[in-house]
Amino acid sequence: MASPPPRSPLPRSRSDPLLSFHFVTKTFASGVVALSDVSFRVGKGEFLSLVGPSGCGKSTALRLIAG
């Protein structure tokens, strides 16, 4: 019996996303894991908020997006 195809972590959108993260992990040289398997898509006209406690990786995610 063949294995089923892998599932997409996010629902498919009608158009290409303007921004997408797929299983993003960021570990600093000190060994601190700031992000672990973060996935999201932002499409045209959508609004995204990053909400969470201090130290959860919000600024790290924004820095990765900014390059």
N, CA, C and O atoms as a CHARMM CRD file, in Angstrom:
* protein
*
  268
    1    1 MET  N      0.83800  -1.16000   0.00000 PROA 1      0.00000
    2    1 MET  CA     0.00000   0.00000   0.00000 PROA 1      0.00000
    3    1 MET  C      0.89800   1.24300   0.00000 PROA 1      0.00000
    4    1 MET  O      1.84400   1.32100   0.78400 PROA 1      0.00000
    5    2 ALA  N      0.61400   2.19000  -0.85200 PROA 2      0.00000
    6    2 ALA  CA     1.40500   3.41400  -0.97200 PROA 2      0.00000
    7    2 ALA  C      1.09800   4.36600   0.17200 PROA 2      0.00000
    8    2 ALA  O     -0.02400   4.42500   0.67400 PROA 2      0.00000
    9    3 SER  N      2.12200   5.10900   0.57300 PROA 3      0.00000
   10    3 SER  CA     1.93500   6.10200   1.63400 PROA 3      0.00000
   11    3 SER  C      1.17900   7.29800   1.09500 PROA 3      0.00000
   12    3 SER  O      1.35400   7.66900  -0.06600 PROA 3      0.00000
   13    4 PRO  N      0.33300   7.91500   1.92900 PROA 4      0.00000
   14    4 PRO  CA    -0.38200   9.11500   1.46100 PROA 4      0.00000
   15    4 PRO  C      0.60500  10.26300   1.28400 PROA 4      0.00000
   16    4 PRO  O      1.65000  10.28000   1.93600 PROA 4      0.00000
   17    5 PRO  N      0.29700  11.21400   0.42100 PROA 5      0.00000
   18    5 PRO  CA     1.19600  12.35000   0.22700 PROA 5      0.00000
   19    5 PRO  C      1.28600  13.17200   1.51100 PROA 5      0.00000
   20    5 PRO  O      0.33700  13.19600   2.29500 PROA 5      0.00000
   21    6 PRO  N      2.43100  13.85400   1.73800 PROA 6      0.00000
   22    6 PRO  CA     2.55200  14.66100   2.95200 PROA 6      0.00000
   23    6 PRO  C      1.52500  15.78100   2.97000 PROA 6      0.00000
   24    6 PRO  O      1.18800  16.35000   1.93200 PROA 6      0.00000
   25    7 ARG  N      1.03300  16.08700   4.16200 PROA 7      0.00000
   26    7 ARG  CA     0.04700  17.15200   4.30400 PROA 7      0.00000
   27    7 ARG  C      0.72900  18.50100   4.29000 PROA 7      0.00000
   28    7 ARG  O      1.84900  18.64600   4.78000 PROA 7      0.00000
   29    8 SER  N      0.06100  19.48000   3.73400 PROA 8      0.00000
   30    8 SER  CA     0.52800  20.85200   3.77600 PROA 8      0.00000
   31    8 SER  C      0.23500  21.39700   5.16600 PROA 8      0.00000
   32    8 SER  O     -0.83700  21.13600   5.71100 PROA 8      0.00000
   33    9 PRO  N      1.18100  22.16400   5.76300 PROA 9      0.00000
   34    9 PRO  CA     0.93000  22.68000   7.10600 PROA 9      0.00000
   35    9 PRO  C     -0.12500  23.77500   7.14100 PROA 9      0.00000
   36    9 PRO  O     -0.65600  24.09000   8.20600 PROA 9      0.00000
   37   10 LEU  N     -0.43400  24.35600   5.99400 PROA 10     0.00000
   38   10 LEU  CA    -1.36600  25.47500   5.92400 PROA 10     0.00000
   39   10 LEU  C     -2.38200  25.23700   4.82100 PROA 10     0.00000
   40   10 LEU  O     -2.06600  24.58800   3.82400 PROA 10     0.00000
   41   11 PRO  N     -3.59500  25.75100   4.97900 PROA 11     0.00000
   42   11 PRO  CA    -4.56400  25.61700   3.88500 PROA 11     0.00000
   43   11 PRO  C     -4.09700  26.37600   2.64900 PROA 11     0.00000
   44   11 PRO  O     -3.42900  27.40400   2.75900 PROA 11     0.00000
   45   12 ARG  N     -4.44100  25.87800   1.50500 PROA 12     0.00000
   46   12 ARG  CA    -4.05900  26.54300   0.25900 PROA 12     0.00000
   47   12 ARG  C     -4.92400  27.78000   0.04200 PROA 12     0.00000
   48   12 ARG  O     -6.12900  27.76100   0.29300 PROA 12     0.00000
   49   13 SER  N     -4.29700  28.84800  -0.42400 PROA 13     0.00000
   50   13 SER  CA    -5.05500  30.06600  -0.69600 PROA 13     0.00000
   51   13 SER  C     -5.35000  30.15800  -2.18200 PROA 13     0.00000
   52   13 SER  O     -4.78000  29.42500  -2.99000 PROA 13     0.00000
   53   14 ARG  N     -6.24200  31.06100  -2.52600 PROA 14     0.00000
   54   14 ARG  CA    -6.63100  31.21100  -3.92800 PROA 14     0.00000
   55   14 ARG  C     -5.53300  31.84000  -4.77200 PROA 14     0.00000
   56   14 ARG  O     -5.43400  31.56900  -5.96900 PROA 14     0.00000
   57   15 SER  N     -4.71500  32.67200  -4.15800 PROA 15     0.00000
   58   15 SER  CA    -3.63800  33.31000  -4.90300 PROA 15     0.00000
   59   15 SER  C     -2.31800  33.09400  -4.17100 PROA 15     0.00000
   60   15 SER  O     -2.29600  32.61000  -3.04000 PROA 15     0.00000
   61   16 ASP  N     -1.24500  33.44700  -4.81400 PROA 16     0.00000
   62   16 ASP  CA     0.06700  33.31100  -4.19800 PROA 16     0.00000
   63   16 ASP  C      0.16000  34.23100  -2.99200 PROA 16     0.00000
   64   16 ASP  O     -0.29200  35.37400  -3.05100 PROA 16     0.00000
   65   17 PRO  N      0.74500  33.74300  -1.88900 PROA 17     0.00000
   66   17 PRO  CA     0.89300  34.60300  -0.72000 PROA 17     0.00000
   67   17 PRO  C      1.92300  35.69700  -0.96700 PROA 17     0.00000
   68   17 PRO  O      2.85400  35.51500  -1.75200 PROA 17     0.00000
   69   18 LEU  N      1.75600  36.82700  -0.29900 PROA 18     0.00000
   70   18 LEU  CA     2.76100  37.88600  -0.35600 PROA 18     0.00000
   71   18 LEU  C      3.93900  37.54000   0.54100 PROA 18     0.00000
   72   18 LEU  O      5.07200  37.94700   0.28200 PROA 18     0.00000
   73   19 LEU  N      3.66200  36.78700   1.59600 PROA 19     0.00000
   74   19 LEU  CA     4.67900  36.37100   2.55200 PROA 19     0.00000
   75   19 LEU  C      4.33400  34.97500   3.03800 PROA 19     0.00000
   76   19 LEU  O      3.17500  34.68300   3.33300 PROA 19     0.00000
   77   20 SER  N      5.33300  34.11600   3.12300 PROA 20     0.00000
   78   20 SER  CA     5.07700  32.78900   3.67700 PROA 20     0.00000
   79   20 SER  C      6.29300  32.29800   4.45700 PROA 20     0.00000
   80   20 SER  O      7.43700  32.49800   4.04800 PROA 20     0.00000
   81   21 PHE  N      6.02700  31.66700   5.56100 PROA 21     0.00000
   82   21 PHE  CA     7.02600  30.98300   6.38400 PROA 21     0.00000
   83   21 PHE  C      6.62700  29.52000   6.37400 PROA 21     0.00000
   84   21 PHE  O      5.46100  29.20000   6.60400 PROA 21     0.00000
   85   22 HSD  N      7.56000  28.63400   6.11500 PROA 22     0.00000
   86   22 HSD  CA     7.26800  27.20600   6.12900 PROA 22     0.00000
   87   22 HSD  C      8.29000  26.50100   7.00200 PROA 22     0.00000
   88   22 HSD  O      9.45600  26.37400   6.62800 PROA 22     0.00000
   89   23 PHE  N      7.85500  26.04900   8.15500 PROA 23     0.00000
   90   23 PHE  CA     8.69200  25.30000   9.09000 PROA 23     0.00000
   91   23 PHE  C      9.98800  26.04500   9.42500 PROA 23     0.00000
   92   23 PHE  O     11.06100  25.44300   9.43500 PROA 23     0.00000
   93   24 VAL  N      9.89500  27.33600   9.69800 PROA 24     0.00000
   94   24 VAL  CA    11.07200  28.16300   9.99400 PROA 24     0.00000
   95   24 VAL  C     11.51100  27.92200  11.43600 PROA 24     0.00000
   96   24 VAL  O     10.70300  27.96500  12.36400 PROA 24     0.00000
   97   25 THR  N     12.80800  27.66700  11.60000 PROA 25     0.00000
   98   25 THR  CA    13.41800  27.50900  12.92000 PROA 25     0.00000
   99   25 THR  C     14.61800  28.42500  12.98800 PROA 25     0.00000
  100   25 THR  O     15.39300  28.51200  12.03600 PROA 25     0.00000
  101   26 LYS  N     14.77800  29.11300  14.11400 PROA 26     0.00000
  102   26 LYS  CA    15.93100  29.98600  14.33200 PROA 26     0.00000
  103   26 LYS  C     16.55600  29.62200  15.66700 PROA 26     0.00000
  104   26 LYS  O     15.91400  29.70900  16.71400 PROA 26     0.00000
  105   27 THR  N     17.82400  29.21100  15.61500 PROA 27     0.00000
  106   27 THR  CA    18.59000  28.90700  16.80900 PROA 27     0.00000
  107   27 THR  C     19.79500  29.82400  16.82400 PROA 27     0.00000
  108   27 THR  O     20.55700  29.86800  15.85800 PROA 27     0.00000
  109   28 PHE  N     19.97400  30.55600  17.90900 PROA 28     0.00000
  110   28 PHE  CA    21.11700  31.46100  18.03500 PROA 28     0.00000
  111   28 PHE  C     22.37400  30.67600  18.39400 PROA 28     0.00000
  112   28 PHE  O     22.29200  29.53000  18.83600 PROA 28     0.00000
  113   29 ALA  N     23.54100  31.30100  18.20100 PROA 29     0.00000
  114   29 ALA  CA    24.82600  30.65000  18.47900 PROA 29     0.00000
  115   29 ALA  C     24.91700  30.17600  19.93300 PROA 29     0.00000
  116   29 ALA  O     25.62400  29.21100  20.22500 PROA 29     0.00000
  117   30 SER  N     24.21400  30.84300  20.83700 PROA 30     0.00000
  118   30 SER  CA    24.22300  30.46100  22.25300 PROA 30     0.00000
  119   30 SER  C     23.43900  29.17500  22.51200 PROA 30     0.00000
  120   30 SER  O     23.50200  28.61800  23.60800 PROA 30     0.00000
  121   31 GLY  N     22.69800  28.70400  21.50100 PROA 31     0.00000
  122   31 GLY  CA    21.89000  27.50500  21.64900 PROA 31     0.00000
  123   31 GLY  C     20.42500  27.78600  21.94500 PROA 31     0.00000
  124   31 GLY  O     19.61400  26.86100  22.00700 PROA 31     0.00000
  125   32 VAL  N     20.08000  29.05700  22.12700 PROA 32     0.00000
  126   32 VAL  CA    18.68600  29.43400  22.39200 PROA 32     0.00000
  127   32 VAL  C     17.86200  29.26400  21.11800 PROA 32     0.00000
  128   32 VAL  O     18.21200  29.80200  20.06700 PROA 32     0.00000
  129   33 VAL  N     16.77100  28.51400  21.21900 PROA 33     0.00000
  130   33 VAL  CA    15.85700  28.33100  20.08900 PROA 33     0.00000
  131   33 VAL  C     14.79600  29.41600  20.18600 PROA 33     0.00000
  132   33 VAL  O     13.95900  29.39900  21.08900 PROA 33     0.00000
  133   34 ALA  N     14.83700  30.36600  19.24600 PROA 34     0.00000
  134   34 ALA  CA    13.89300  31.48900  19.25900 PROA 34     0.00000
  135   34 ALA  C     12.60700  31.14200  18.52100 PROA 34     0.00000
  136   34 ALA  O     11.52800  31.58100  18.91900 PROA 34     0.00000
  137   35 LEU  N     12.71000  30.36200  17.45100 PROA 35     0.00000
  138   35 LEU  CA    11.54700  29.92100  16.67200 PROA 35     0.00000
  139   35 LEU  C     11.71900  28.44000  16.37200 PROA 35     0.00000
  140   35 LEU  O     12.83300  27.97400  16.13100 PROA 35     0.00000
  141   36 SER  N     10.62600  27.70900  16.38500 PROA 36     0.00000
  142   36 SER  CA    10.69300  26.28100  16.09200 PROA 36     0.00000
  143   36 SER  C      9.50400  25.88400  15.22200 PROA 36     0.00000
  144   36 SER  O      8.35900  25.89200  15.67400 PROA 36     0.00000
  145   37 ASP  N      9.78700  25.53900  13.97700 PROA 37     0.00000
  146   37 ASP  CA     8.76800  25.07700  13.02300 PROA 37     0.00000
  147   37 ASP  C      7.58200  26.03000  12.89400 PROA 37     0.00000
  148   37 ASP  O      6.43100  25.59800  12.95500 PROA 37     0.00000
  149   38 VAL  N      7.85100  27.30500  12.72000 PROA 38     0.00000
  150   38 VAL  CA     6.80600  28.30900  12.54900 PROA 38     0.00000
  151   38 VAL  C      6.37200  28.33000  11.08500 PROA 38     0.00000
  152   38 VAL  O      7.21100  28.38700  10.18600 PROA 38     0.00000
  153   39 SER  N      5.07800  28.28400  10.85200 PROA 39     0.00000
  154   39 SER  CA     4.53700  28.32400   9.49600 PROA 39     0.00000
  155   39 SER  C      3.33900  29.26200   9.44100 PROA 39     0.00000
  156   39 SER  O      2.45200  29.19900  10.29300 PROA 39     0.00000
  157   40 PHE  N      3.31500  30.13200   8.43700 PROA 40     0.00000
  158   40 PHE  CA     2.15500  30.96700   8.18600 PROA 40     0.00000
  159   40 PHE  C      2.25600  31.57600   6.80000 PROA 40     0.00000
  160   40 PHE  O      3.33100  31.63600   6.20400 PROA 40     0.00000
  161   41 ARG  N      1.11600  32.02600   6.30200 PROA 41     0.00000
  162   41 ARG  CA     1.03800  32.71600   5.00900 PROA 41     0.00000
  163   41 ARG  C      0.24100  33.99200   5.20100 PROA 41     0.00000
  164   41 ARG  O     -0.70400  34.03500   5.98800 PROA 41     0.00000
  165   42 VAL  N      0.62900  35.02500   4.47800 PROA 42     0.00000
  166   42 VAL  CA    -0.12100  36.27500   4.48500 PROA 42     0.00000
  167   42 VAL  C     -0.41600  36.61900   3.03100 PROA 42     0.00000
  168   42 VAL  O      0.49700  36.77600   2.22000 PROA 42     0.00000
  169   43 GLY  N     -1.68200  36.73400   2.71500 PROA 43     0.00000
  170   43 GLY  CA    -2.10700  37.04300   1.36200 PROA 43     0.00000
  171   43 GLY  C     -2.43200  38.51400   1.19100 PROA 43     0.00000
  172   43 GLY  O     -2.48800  39.27300   2.15900 PROA 43     0.00000
  173   44 LYS  N     -2.64400  38.89700  -0.04000 PROA 44     0.00000
  174   44 LYS  CA    -3.00300  40.27000  -0.36300 PROA 44     0.00000
  175   44 LYS  C     -4.28400  40.65600   0.37700 PROA 44     0.00000
  176   44 LYS  O     -5.27900  39.93300   0.33800 PROA 44     0.00000
  177   45 GLY  N     -4.24300  41.80700   1.05100 PROA 45     0.00000
  178   45 GLY  CA    -5.40100  42.30500   1.76400 PROA 45     0.00000
  179   45 GLY  C     -5.59000  41.71800   3.15500 PROA 45     0.00000
  180   45 GLY  O     -6.51700  42.10600   3.86600 PROA 45     0.00000
  181   46 GLU  N     -4.72400  40.78700   3.55700 PROA 46     0.00000
  182   46 GLU  CA    -4.83300  40.19100   4.88000 PROA 46     0.00000
  183   46 GLU  C     -4.00300  40.98500   5.88600 PROA 46     0.00000
  184   46 GLU  O     -3.07800  41.70900   5.51600 PROA 46     0.00000
  185   47 PHE  N     -4.34300  40.84000   7.13900 PROA 47     0.00000
  186   47 PHE  CA    -3.68200  41.53000   8.23900 PROA 47     0.00000
  187   47 PHE  C     -3.16400  40.47500   9.20100 PROA 47     0.00000
  188   47 PHE  O     -3.89800  39.55600   9.56600 PROA 47     0.00000
  189   48 LEU  N     -1.91600  40.59400   9.61200 PROA 48     0.00000
  190   48 LEU  CA    -1.31100  39.62200  10.51900 PROA 48     0.00000
  191   48 LEU  C     -0.82500  40.32300  11.77100 PROA 48     0.00000
  192   48 LEU  O     -0.21500  41.38900  11.69300 PROA 48     0.00000
  193   49 SER  N     -1.08800  39.73700  12.91400 PROA 49     0.00000
  194   49 SER  CA    -0.56000  40.21900  14.18900 PROA 49     0.00000
  195   49 SER  C      0.26400  39.11300  14.81000 PROA 49     0.00000
  196   49 SER  O     -0.16000  37.95800  14.83600 PROA 49     0.00000
  197   50 LEU  N      1.43200  39.45600  15.30800 PROA 50     0.00000
  198   50 LEU  CA     2.23500  38.51100  16.07600 PROA 50     0.00000
  199   50 LEU  C      2.03800  38.86200  17.54300 PROA 50     0.00000
  200   50 LEU  O      2.43100  39.93700  17.99400 PROA 50     0.00000
  201   51 VAL  N      1.42800  37.94800  18.27900 PROA 51     0.00000
  202   51 VAL  CA     1.08000  38.19000  19.67100 PROA 51     0.00000
  203   51 VAL  C      1.65800  37.07500  20.52100 PROA 51     0.00000
  204   51 VAL  O      1.57300  35.89900  20.16800 PROA 51     0.00000
  205   52 GLY  N      2.24700  37.45600  21.64500 PROA 52     0.00000
  206   52 GLY  CA     2.77100  36.45900  22.56400 PROA 52     0.00000
  207   52 GLY  C      3.56600  37.10900  23.66400 PROA 52     0.00000
  208   52 GLY  O      3.81000  38.31500  23.63500 PROA 52     0.00000
  209   53 PRO  N      3.97300  36.31600  24.63500 PROA 53     0.00000
  210   53 PRO  CA     4.71600  36.86300  25.76300 PROA 53     0.00000
  211   53 PRO  C      6.13000  37.28700  25.36200 PROA 53     0.00000
  212   53 PRO  O      6.63600  36.91200  24.30500 PROA 53     0.00000
  213   54 SER  N      6.73900  38.06700  26.22400 PROA 54     0.00000
  214   54 SER  CA     8.10600  38.51000  26.00800 PROA 54     0.00000
  215   54 SER  C      9.02700  37.30100  25.83400 PROA 54     0.00000
  216   54 SER  O      8.98000  36.34600  26.60900 PROA 54     0.00000
  217   55 GLY  N      9.86500  37.36800  24.79800 PROA 55     0.00000
  218   55 GLY  CA    10.83500  36.30500  24.57200 PROA 55     0.00000
  219   55 GLY  C     10.34000  35.12500  23.76800 PROA 55     0.00000
  220   55 GLY  O     11.03100  34.11000  23.68500 PROA 55     0.00000
  221   56 CYS  N      9.15400  35.22500  23.16700 PROA 56     0.00000
  222   56 CYS  CA     8.62000  34.07000  22.42900 PROA 56     0.00000
  223   56 CYS  C      9.05800  34.02800  20.96300 PROA 56     0.00000
  224   56 CYS  O      8.79900  33.03800  20.28000 PROA 56     0.00000
  225   57 GLY  N      9.72700  35.09900  20.45600 PROA 57     0.00000
  226   57 GLY  CA    10.24300  35.06200  19.08800 PROA 57     0.00000
  227   57 GLY  C      9.58000  36.02200  18.11600 PROA 57     0.00000
  228   57 GLY  O      9.84000  35.94600  16.91500 PROA 57     0.00000
  229   58 LYS  N      8.73500  36.91700  18.59600 PROA 58     0.00000
  230   58 LYS  CA     8.04700  37.85000  17.70200 PROA 58     0.00000
  231   58 LYS  C      9.04600  38.73100  16.94100 PROA 58     0.00000
  232   58 LYS  O      8.97600  38.83800  15.71700 PROA 58     0.00000
  233   59 SER  N      9.96800  39.35600  17.66700 PROA 59     0.00000
  234   59 SER  CA    10.95000  40.24100  17.01900 PROA 59     0.00000
  235   59 SER  C     11.89800  39.45200  16.12700 PROA 59     0.00000
  236   59 SER  O     12.31300  39.94300  15.07700 PROA 59     0.00000
  237   60 THR  N     12.23700  38.25700  16.52800 PROA 60     0.00000
  238   60 THR  CA    13.09900  37.40900  15.69700 PROA 60     0.00000
  239   60 THR  C     12.41200  37.09900  14.37300 PROA 60     0.00000
  240   60 THR  O     13.04800  37.15800  13.32100 PROA 60     0.00000
  241   61 ALA  N     11.12600  36.77200  14.40800 PROA 61     0.00000
  242   61 ALA  CA    10.38900  36.50600  13.17500 PROA 61     0.00000
  243   61 ALA  C     10.37800  37.73300  12.28300 PROA 61     0.00000
  244   61 ALA  O     10.58700  37.62100  11.07500 PROA 61     0.00000
  245   62 LEU  N     10.13800  38.90100  12.86000 PROA 62     0.00000
  246   62 LEU  CA    10.12200  40.14300  12.06200 PROA 62     0.00000
  247   62 LEU  C     11.49300  40.43700  11.46600 PROA 62     0.00000
  248   62 LEU  O     11.58700  40.90700  10.33200 PROA 62     0.00000
  249   63 ARG  N     12.54400  40.17000  12.21100 PROA 63     0.00000
  250   63 ARG  CA    13.90700  40.37800  11.68300 PROA 63     0.00000
  251   63 ARG  C     14.19300  39.43200  10.52500 PROA 63     0.00000
  252   63 ARG  O     14.84000  39.82300   9.55400 PROA 63     0.00000
  253   64 LEU  N     13.72300  38.20200  10.61500 PROA 64     0.00000
  254   64 LEU  CA    13.91300  37.25300   9.50500 PROA 64     0.00000
  255   64 LEU  C     13.13500  37.71500   8.27600 PROA 64     0.00000
  256   64 LEU  O     13.62900  37.61100   7.15300 PROA 64     0.00000
  257   65 ILE  N     11.92900  38.22100   8.48100 PROA 65     0.00000
  258   65 ILE  CA    11.13000  38.72200   7.35900 PROA 65     0.00000
  259   65 ILE  C     11.83200  39.90300   6.69300 PROA 65     0.00000
  260   65 ILE  O     11.85300  40.00900   5.46700 PROA 65     0.00000
  261   66 ALA  N     12.40900  40.79500   7.51500 PROA 66     0.00000
  262   66 ALA  CA    13.07500  41.98500   6.98900 PROA 66     0.00000
  263   66 ALA  C     14.40400  41.66200   6.30800 PROA 66     0.00000
  264   66 ALA  O     14.93700  42.48500   5.56200 PROA 66     0.00000
  265   67 GLY  N     14.92600  40.49600   6.55700 PROA 67     0.00000
  266   67 GLY  CA    16.17500  40.09700   5.91900 PROA 67     0.00000
  267   67 GLY  C     17.37000  40.55200   6.69400 PROA 67     0.00000
  268   67 GLY  O     18.50300  40.29400   6.28800 PROA 67     0.00000
